[in-house]
Amino acid sequence: MSAGKLARIGAVVVMASGGASLACVDEAWADDYSELLDILKAKGSLTQGEYRGLLAHHLQHVHEAATSAARTQQYVPAARHMGTTAAHAPMRTAMGQAVQPPGQIEIGGNGMDPDYVLAQAQQAAASAQASAASAESTWLAAQHSMGLGSGMSLVRMEKYVPGKGLTFKAGPIDINLSGFINGFYTYNSPAGGMPVAGGVSTGSSGFDSSALRNGLLPAGLILKLSTTQNGIDLAAVMGMYPGINNAKNGAFNANTGGSPVGLGTAGIDFRQVYVTAGNKKWGTFKIGRDLGIFGGDAILDDATLLSVGSTGSNSAPGNTSLGRIGVGYVYADWIPQISYQSPTIKGFQGTIGILQPLDEFDFSGADGNGNAYSAASTQHSSPMIQGKVTYDFKIGGLSARIWASFLTQHQQDLTVSKTTTVTTQLLEADGVTAFPYSTTSTADVSVIPGQKHGVTAEAGEIGTKLTYGPAQFVGYYYRGSGLGTTGLFFDGVASNGRKRASEGYYVQMMYNFTKKFKLVGSYGVSNLYLAPGEKDPDLVRRNESEVGAAYYKMTDWLNLVAEYAHTSSAAHGPYKESDNSASGGMILLF
């Protein structure tokens, strides 16, 4: 092979392996790696110190590669060109230095040594490869230091959407943290009347009351972990709901009522603990503790969820107020359950579940003789069953949802609390003078003496939510047999073992005057009817309330609330009572 051909080969190798490698490899690694570091820093995956350290390490290797390339170019001796064609235009490396194109190079004298050209080309290529390998090694070390090895993705935060909480991605797992905190000053003024057994008004208390309290919602902190494995969407949810007032031990746990005494502590209500598994094609199963199916939409669409509504108790507030519970719907409650929700098909979706059976409960108490108004039960051989169907649709600018659901549960071995008084005549020592001596005892006895008696409680509901532009309407109705009022199975069965019928409804209008300001007005009623053969004039017949509220959205998180509520209760006899309350406060949701 001639010396001229060797020279040409050497020059091509220098440019291809030295200049071209530096121009492509080092530049690509420098650009890509620097941009990657910038992205990680912007997303918060790297601290400022980590970013500076990694960038400095990377630039050091880039500088070393560039220095090596510069030495190679500087060494090339001036060649005597015998001729250069127009096709051989000047070329430059990534460092901006000219590279002599191949042409006729004279070997000898001041010409280049082909062996030296090949050696320098190999050295430049090796330097570029070492820089790339070092950058990769540095990046892998950074991944390992941040716990991102084994193919795991970066921990990063998703774009924040108001009301949807904070979502982080850790590899294939989404971590969502959401919650709310609220506080209100509530002034309650009783309008008078006589006590109504099972009523929700405080009108007969006779005293005005002031309270710093929670509304219908306590505070809440909800953690949700979700991922997809083998085509199955999985989620785990835990929701903790603490109040701001002192808790008091009782049948309703954190919701029993408050204890405004020094050294008290707030109540913690762990309402939600459940898992879901499924997908959009086959539907989703749920197991754990969550809001009930029957009555769930009624409370979630209730505007007083973000305010106070009926206070329940204001002189000693508990974890929550009543809102519209007992004055328009029966509380859905948070119940252990196994349920299935179908996929959505043309706007329709169905849900069915078995739930922990709940006791019949004597909420109204006892009459003047110590005899309970209502029966109770604690025996359950079968679960509660609830189901629901929803239909969502749009017509022009109108968005609508219609839902209907049912509930059924068998209540076994019904008992009633009765007080028995035994009076005896005691004689004095003279055997003539006598005086009465009475003893009383209270016991739970069967509603039908000598028999175990049970009933099947049943209920159904229907509701709709319509939204058109800035206006929204909610309408709801329920009816039950043995369902009771206020809470599930509260006063649902009379002391004679017969079921009481109940029904209720509420209507609600909301109008958004601006993106920040809206007004809400609602009216609701809950009725409880006497069972066949029952005569209890003091038992509640009707609870009702009117609520008006104004909401102002100061920020994506913070809402200011002002509200007025009037609540009244009426018995089957002449007794009635009512009260008025005014509340002002704020609720923060994130």
C-alpha positions in Angstrom: 0.0 0.0 0.0 1.4 3.4 -0.9 2.3 6.0 1.6 -0.3 8.4 0.2 -3.1 5.9 0.9 -1.9 5.3 4.4 -1.9 9.0 5.1 -5.4 9.3 3.8 -6.6 6.4 5.9 -4.9 7.9 9.0 -6.6 11.2 8.4 -10.0 9.6 8.1 -9.4 7.6 11.2 -8.5 10.8 13.1 -11.6 12.6 12.0 -13.9 9.6 12.4 -12.6 8.2 15.7 -11.2 11.4 17.2 -13.1 14.5 15.9 -16.4 12.7 15.0 -16.4 10.7 18.2 -15.8 13.8 20.3 -18.4 15.7 18.3 -21.0 13.1 18.7 -20.3 11.0 21.8 -19.0 13.7 24.2 -21.5 16.3 23.1 -24.4 13.9 23.3 -23.4 12.7 26.7 -22.8 16.2 27.9 -26.1 17.6 26.6 -28.3 14.6 27.6 -26.7 14.2 31.0 -26.9 17.9 31.9 -30.5 18.1 30.7 -31.4 15.0 32.8 -29.9 16.6 35.9 -31.8 19.8 35.2 -35.1 17.9 34.9 -34.4 15.9 38.1 -33.6 19.1 40.0 -36.7 20.9 38.7 -38.9 18.0 39.8 -37.4 18.0 43.2 -35.8 14.6 42.9 -32.3 16.1 43.6 -31.4 18.6 46.2 -29.3 21.6 45.3 -26.2 20.0 46.8 -26.8 16.7 44.9 -27.3 18.5 41.7 -24.1 20.6 42.0 -22.0 17.5 42.9 -23.3 15.4 40.0 -23.0 18.2 37.5 -19.4 19.0 38.6 -18.4 15.4 38.3 -19.9 15.1 34.9 -18.3 18.3 33.6 -14.9 17.2 34.9 -15.1 14.1 32.6 -16.3 16.2 29.7 -13.4 18.6 30.2 -10.9 15.7 30.3 -12.2 14.3 27.0 -12.2 17.8 25.4 -8.6 18.4 26.6 -7.5 15.1 25.1 -9.2 15.9 21.8 -7.6 19.4 21.8 -4.1 17.8 22.2 -4.7 15.5 19.3 -5.7 18.4 17.0 -2.9 20.6 18.1 -0.3 18.0 17.4 -1.3 17.5 13.7 1.7 19.1 11.7 1.1 21.4 8.8 0.8 19.3 5.6 1.7 20.4 2.2 -1.4 20.1 0.2 -1.0 19.1 -3.4 -4.6 20.0 -4.0 -8.0 20.3 -2.2 -11.3 19.9 -3.9 -14.4 21.9 -3.1 -16.0 18.8 -1.6 -13.4 18.8 1.2 -15.0 21.7 3.2 -13.5 22.6 6.6 -14.8 20.4 9.5 -14.9 21.3 13.2 -15.0 19.2 16.4 -17.4 19.8 19.3 -14.7 22.2 20.7 -14.8 24.4 17.6 -11.4 23.5 16.3 -10.8 22.9 12.6 -10.1 19.4 11.3 -8.1 19.0 8.1 -10.1 17.0 5.6 -8.5 14.1 3.8 -6.6 15.1 0.7 -3.3 14.5 -0.9 -0.8 14.5 1.9 2.8 14.2 1.2 4.6 11.7 3.4 8.1 12.6 4.6 9.7 15.8 5.5 7.1 17.7 7.6 4.3 15.1 6.8 2.5 12.9 9.4 3.5 9.5 10.6 0.6 7.1 9.8 1.4 5.0 12.9 1.3 8.1 15.1 -2.1 9.2 13.5 -3.6 5.7 14.2 -2.3 5.8 17.8 -3.8 9.3 18.5 -7.1 8.2 16.9 -7.3 5.2 19.2 -6.4 7.4 22.2 -9.1 10.0 21.4 -11.7 7.2 21.0 -10.7 5.6 24.2 -10.9 8.9 26.0 -14.4 9.6 24.7 -15.5 6.1 25.7 -14.1 6.5 29.2 -16.0 9.8 29.6 -19.3 8.2 28.5 -18.7 5.2 30.8 -17.9 7.6 33.7 -21.1 9.6 33.2 -23.1 6.4 33.2 -21.3 5.2 36.3 -22.0 8.5 38.1 -25.7 8.3 37.2 -26.1 4.7 38.4 -24.4 5.7 41.7 -26.8 8.6 42.1 -29.7 6.2 41.5 -28.4 3.8 44.1 -27.9 6.6 46.7 -31.5 7.7 46.2 -32.8 4.1 46.6 -33.8 3.8 42.9 -31.9 0.7 41.9 -33.4 -2.6 40.7 -35.2 -0.8 37.8 -37.3 1.4 40.0 -38.5 4.7 38.7 -37.9 8.0 40.4 -40.1 9.2 43.2 -41.8 12.3 41.8 -44.9 14.4 42.4 -47.8 14.6 39.9 -49.2 17.9 38.9 -51.4 19.2 41.7 -55.1 19.4 41.0 -57.2 21.3 43.6 -59.4 19.0 45.7 -57.5 15.8 44.5 -54.8 15.8 47.2 -51.1 15.3 46.7 -50.1 12.4 44.5 -46.6 11.0 44.4 -45.3 8.2 42.1 -42.8 5.7 43.5 -42.2 3.3 40.7 -45.5 1.6 39.8 -47.2 2.9 43.0 -49.3 6.0 43.3 -49.4 7.6 46.8 -52.2 10.0 47.3 -52.6 12.1 50.5 -55.7 14.2 50.9 -57.7 15.7 53.7 -59.5 18.6 55.3 -59.7 20.6 58.5 -62.6 22.8 59.6 -63.6 24.9 62.6 -66.8 26.9 63.4 -68.1 29.3 66.0 -71.8 28.3 66.5 -74.4 30.1 68.5 -77.5 28.1 69.3 -80.7 29.7 70.7 -83.5 27.4 71.8 -87.0 28.7 70.8 -88.7 26.7 73.6 -91.0 23.8 73.8 -91.2 20.4 75.6 -88.8 17.5 75.1 -89.5 15.1 72.3 -88.3 11.5 72.6 -86.0 10.9 69.7 -86.1 14.5 68.5 -83.0 16.3 67.2 -83.9 19.8 68.2 -82.4 21.4 71.3 -85.3 23.8 71.8 -86.4 22.5 75.2 -83.0 23.0 76.8 -83.8 26.6 77.8 -80.2 27.9 77.5 -78.4 29.6 74.7 -75.0 28.0 74.0 -71.8 29.0 72.3 -69.3 26.5 70.9 -66.1 26.3 68.9 -66.6 23.0 67.1 -66.4 20.9 64.0 -69.2 20.9 61.4 -70.8 17.8 59.9 -67.3 16.9 58.8 -64.6 16.4 61.4 -61.0 16.8 60.3 -59.7 14.1 57.9 -56.4 12.7 56.7 -56.8 10.0 54.0 -54.0 7.9 52.6 -54.5 6.0 49.4 -52.0 3.6 47.8 -52.8 2.4 44.3 -51.1 0.3 41.6 -51.8 -2.2 38.8 -50.5 -5.8 39.0 -51.2 -8.5 36.5 -53.9 -6.3 34.9 -55.7 -5.8 38.3 -56.1 -2.3 39.7 -55.4 -2.4 43.4 -55.9 0.2 46.1 -55.6 0.5 49.9 -57.3 3.3 51.7 -56.9 4.4 55.3 -58.9 7.4 56.6 -58.5 9.0 60.0 -61.0 11.6 61.1 -60.1 13.5 64.4 -62.3 16.1 65.9 -61.3 19.3 67.7 -63.5 18.9 70.7 -63.1 16.6 73.7 -64.5 13.2 73.2 -66.8 11.3 75.7 -67.0 7.6 76.0 -70.4 6.1 75.1 -72.4 4.0 72.7 -71.4 6.1 69.7 -67.7 6.2 70.5 -66.1 9.4 69.2 -69.6 10.6 68.1 -71.2 10.1 71.5 -71.0 13.8 72.4 -68.5 16.1 73.9 -67.0 16.5 77.3 -66.0 20.2 77.7 -64.0 19.6 80.8 -60.3 20.4 81.4 -57.7 17.8 80.6 -59.9 16.2 78.0 -58.7 14.9 74.6 -60.1 14.9 71.1 -61.7 11.9 69.5 -60.1 9.9 66.7 -62.5 8.2 64.3 -60.8 5.7 62.0 -63.7 5.5 59.6 -62.0 4.1 56.5 -59.9 1.0 56.3 -60.4 -1.0 53.0 -58.9 -2.5 49.9 -60.2 -2.6 46.4 -59.3 -5.0 43.5 -60.6 -5.0 39.9 -60.5 -3.1 36.7 -62.8 -1.2 34.3 -63.6 -4.3 32.3 -64.7 -6.6 35.1 -65.7 -4.3 37.9 -64.2 -3.8 41.4 -64.4 -5.7 44.7 -64.1 -3.9 48.0 -63.5 -5.3 51.5 -63.1 -3.4 54.7 -64.8 -0.5 56.4 -66.2 2.3 54.3 -69.4 4.5 53.8 -72.5 2.4 53.4 -74.2 2.0 50.0 -77.7 2.9 51.1 -77.8 6.6 51.9 -74.3 7.3 50.7 -75.2 9.6 47.9 -77.7 11.5 50.1 -75.0 12.6 52.5 -72.3 13.2 49.9 -74.6 15.5 48.0 -75.7 17.4 51.1 -74.3 20.9 51.2 -74.2 20.9 55.0 -71.3 18.5 54.6 -69.1 21.6 54.4 -71.0 23.5 57.2 -72.9 22.7 60.4 -76.6 22.3 59.8 -78.5 21.0 62.8 -76.2 21.1 65.8 -77.4 18.0 67.6 -75.6 19.1 70.8 -74.0 22.6 71.0 -73.4 22.9 74.7 -71.1 19.8 74.6 -70.2 19.3 71.0 -68.9 16.0 69.8 -66.8 15.0 66.8 -69.5 16.3 64.4 -72.8 18.1 64.1 -75.8 16.5 62.5 -75.9 18.5 59.3 -79.1 17.1 57.7 -78.9 13.6 59.4 -82.3 12.9 60.8 -83.8 15.8 59.0 -84.0 14.5 55.5 -82.1 11.2 55.4 -80.9 8.4 57.6 -77.2 8.3 58.2 -75.4 5.9 55.8 -72.8 5.1 58.4 -69.3 3.6 58.0 -69.7 -0.2 58.0 -67.5 -3.2 57.5 -68.5 -4.7 54.1 -67.7 -6.9 51.1 -69.1 -5.3 48.0 -68.9 -5.4 44.2 -69.2 -2.5 41.8 -69.9 -3.2 38.1 -68.2 -1.5 35.2 -70.1 1.5 33.8 -72.1 0.5 30.8 -73.8 3.3 28.8 -74.0 5.4 32.0 -75.4 2.6 34.2 -73.5 1.1 37.1 -74.6 -1.3 39.8 -73.3 -2.0 43.3 -74.2 -4.9 45.7 -72.7 -5.8 49.0 -73.0 -7.7 52.3 -72.4 -5.6 55.3 -71.9 -6.0 59.1 -75.4 -6.3 60.6 -76.3 -3.5 63.1 -78.4 -3.8 66.2 -81.9 -2.4 66.6 -81.3 0.5 69.0 -83.6 2.4 71.4 -82.5 5.9 70.6 -85.6 7.6 72.1 -85.0 6.3 75.6 -87.7 5.4 78.2 -91.0 6.9 79.3 -91.7 8.2 82.8 -92.2 4.7 84.1 -88.8 3.5 83.0 -90.1 1.5 80.0 -88.3 1.8 76.7 -90.1 3.3 73.7 -88.3 0.9 71.3 -87.1 -2.6 71.0 -83.5 -3.6 70.7 -81.6 -6.6 69.4 -78.0 -8.0 69.5 -78.4 -11.3 67.7 -77.6 -11.7 63.9 -77.3 -14.9 62.0 -77.2 -13.2 58.6 -75.6 -10.0 57.2 -77.2 -6.8 56.1 -77.6 -6.6 52.3 -77.4 -3.3 50.4 -77.5 -2.5 46.7 -77.6 0.5 44.3 -78.0 1.4 40.7 -76.9 4.7 39.3 -77.4 6.4 35.9 -75.3 9.3 34.7 -76.1 11.2 31.5 -75.9 14.6 29.8 -78.4 16.5 27.7 -77.0 19.6 26.2 -75.6 21.7 29.1 -77.4 19.6 31.7 -75.5 17.0 33.6 -77.5 14.5 35.7 -77.3 11.6 38.0 -80.2 9.4 39.1 -79.7 6.7 41.8 -81.9 4.2 43.6 -80.9 1.7 46.3 -82.2 -0.7 48.9 -81.4 -2.2 52.3 -82.6 -5.3 54.1 -81.6 -7.0 57.4 -83.2 -9.5 59.7 -83.3 -8.5 63.3 -83.5 -11.5 65.7 -84.5 -12.0 69.3 -86.0 -8.6 69.9 -86.0 -7.5 73.5 -87.3 -4.4 75.4 -86.1 -2.8 78.6 -88.7 -2.7 81.3 -88.7 -1.4 84.8 -90.7 -3.4 87.4 -91.8 -1.9 90.8 -92.7 -4.1 93.7 -94.4 -2.4 96.7 -94.8 -4.1 100.1 -96.4 -3.0 103.3 -94.1 -3.1 106.3 -95.8 -3.2 109.8 -94.5 -1.3 112.8 -93.7 -3.3 116.0 -97.2 -2.6 117.3 -98.5 -4.7 114.4 -101.0 -2.0 113.5 -99.2 0.8 111.8 -98.0 0.0 108.3 -96.0 1.9 105.7 -95.2 1.1 102.0 -91.8 0.0 100.9 -91.0 -0.1 97.1 -88.2 -1.7 95.2 -87.5 -1.3 91.4 -85.6 -3.4 88.9 -84.9 -3.0 85.2 -84.3 -5.9 82.8 -84.4 -6.7 79.2 -87.2 -9.1 78.4 -88.6 -10.5 75.1 -91.0 -8.2 73.3 -93.4 -11.2 73.3 -93.2 -13.0 76.7 -91.9 -16.5 76.3 -91.0 -16.2 72.6 -88.1 -15.2 70.5 -89.4 -12.7 68.1 -87.7 -11.1 65.1 -88.5 -8.9 62.1 -87.0 -8.1 58.7 -86.1 -4.4 58.2 -86.4 -3.1 54.7 -85.8 0.3 53.0 -85.5 2.0 49.6 -84.4 5.3 48.3 -84.3 7.4 45.1 -82.5 10.6 44.4 -81.2 12.9 41.6 -78.6 15.6 41.2 -78.9 18.0 38.3 -76.3 20.6 37.3 -76.9 23.2 34.7 -74.3 26.0 34.3 -73.9 27.8 37.7 -77.1 26.1 39.2 -77.4 22.8 40.9 -80.4 20.9 42.3 -80.6 17.8 44.6 -83.8 16.0 45.3 -84.0 12.9 47.6 -86.6 10.6 49.1 -86.5 7.4 51.3 -89.0 5.1 52.9 -88.4 2.2 55.3 -90.1 -0.5 57.4 -88.1 -1.2 60.6 -85.4 1.2 59.3 -86.1 3.9 62.0 -84.9 7.5 61.9 -81.7 9.5 62.2 -79.4 6.4 62.4 -79.8 3.0 60.9 -82.3 1.0 63.0 -82.8 3.8 65.5 -86.3 3.3 66.9 -87.2 1.1 64.0 -89.2 -1.4 66.1 -91.8 -0.5 68.7 -91.7 -2.0 72.2 -94.5 -4.4 71.2 -92.2 -6.0 68.5 -94.0 -4.4 65.5 -92.1 -2.5 62.9 -92.5 1.3 62.5 -92.7 2.9 59.1 -90.6 5.9 58.3 -89.9 8.2 55.4 -88.1 11.4 54.6 -86.9 13.7 51.9 -84.8 16.9 51.3 -84.5 19.4 48.4 -81.5 21.6 47.9 -80.7 24.5 45.5 -77.2 25.9 44.9 -76.2 28.8 42.7 -72.7 29.9 41.9 -72.8 33.7 41.4 -69.1 33.8 40.6 -66.3 31.2 40.6 -65.7 32.1 44.3 -69.1 32.9 45.8 -72.2 30.6 46.0 -75.4 30.4 48.0 -77.2 27.3 49.2 -80.7 26.7 50.5 -82.2 23.4 51.6 -85.3 22.0 53.4 -85.7 18.5 54.7 -88.0 16.3 56.8 -87.8 12.9 58.5 -91.0 11.2 59.7 -91.4 8.2 62.0 -94.9 6.6 62.3 -96.3 4.6 65.2 -96.5 0.8 64.8 -99.8 -1.0 64.8 -101.2 -1.2 68.4 -98.7 1.4 69.7 -99.6 4.5 71.8 -96.6 6.6 72.6 -97.5 10.3 72.5 -94.1 11.5 73.5 -92.3 9.7 70.7 -90.9 11.8 67.8 -93.2 12.0 64.8 -91.3 14.6 62.7 -87.9 16.2 62.6 -87.4 19.0 60.0 -85.0 21.8 59.3 -84.3 24.8 57.0 -80.8 25.8 56.2 -79.3 28.7 54.3 -75.5 29.1 53.8 -73.0 31.3 51.9 -69.7 30.0 50.8 -66.7 32.1 49.6 -63.7 30.4 48.1 -60.7 32.4 49.1 -58.1 30.0 47.6 -58.0 26.6 46.0 -57.7 25.3 49.6 -59.6 27.7 51.8 -63.4 28.3 52.0 -65.2 30.7 54.3 -68.7 29.7 55.4 -71.6 31.5 57.0 -74.8 29.6 57.8 -78.2 29.9 59.5 -80.3 26.8 60.5 -83.7 26.3 62.0 -84.5 22.9 63.5 -87.8 21.6 64.9 -89.1 18.3 66.4 -92.7 17.3 67.0 -94.1 14.3 68.9 -97.1 12.2 68.2 -98.8 14.0 71.1 -98.8 17.8 71.8 -95.1 18.2 72.5 -92.9 20.3 70.2 -89.6 22.1 70.3 -87.4 24.1 68.0 -84.1 26.0 67.9 -82.1 28.5 65.8 -78.4 28.5 65.2 -75.9 30.7 63.4 -72.4 29.5 62.4 -69.3 31.0 60.9 -66.0 29.5 60.1 -63.8 28.0 57.5 -62.9 24.7 55.9 -59.6 23.8 54.3 -59.5 21.0 51.8 -56.4 19.7 50.0 
